[in-house]
Amino acid sequence: MAQTESRMKENLDLFDWSIPEDLLAKISEIEQAS
């Protein structure tokens, strides 16, 4: 789980410039729900 989470964070860092705030919020909701 921790590995997956850190990899997701790396991906988010890479794509941070292209991800809208509302999409980031949706991703956070999905992470908290799972």
C-alpha positions in Angstrom: 0.0 0.0 0.0 2.7 2.5 1.0 4.7 1.7 -2.2 1.6 2.3 -4.4 0.9 5.5 -2.5 4.4 6.8 -3.0 4.3 5.9 -6.7 1.0 7.7 -7.1 2.6 10.8 -5.4 5.5 10.6 -7.8 3.1 10.5 -10.7 1.1 13.3 -9.3 4.3 15.3 -8.9 5.1 14.7 -12.6 1.6 15.6 -13.8 0.9 18.3 -11.2 1.1 21.0 -13.8 -1.6 19.5 -15.9 -4.1 18.2 -13.2 -6.9 20.6 -12.4 -7.7 21.3 -8.7 -11.1 19.7 -8.9 -9.6 16.5 -10.3 -7.1 16.4 -7.5 -9.9 16.7 -5.0 -11.8 13.8 -6.7 -8.6 11.7 -6.5 -8.3 12.5 -2.8 -11.9 11.5 -2.2 -11.3 8.2 -4.0 -8.2 7.5 -1.9 -10.0 8.1 1.3 -13.0 6.0 0.3 -10.8 2.9 -0.5 
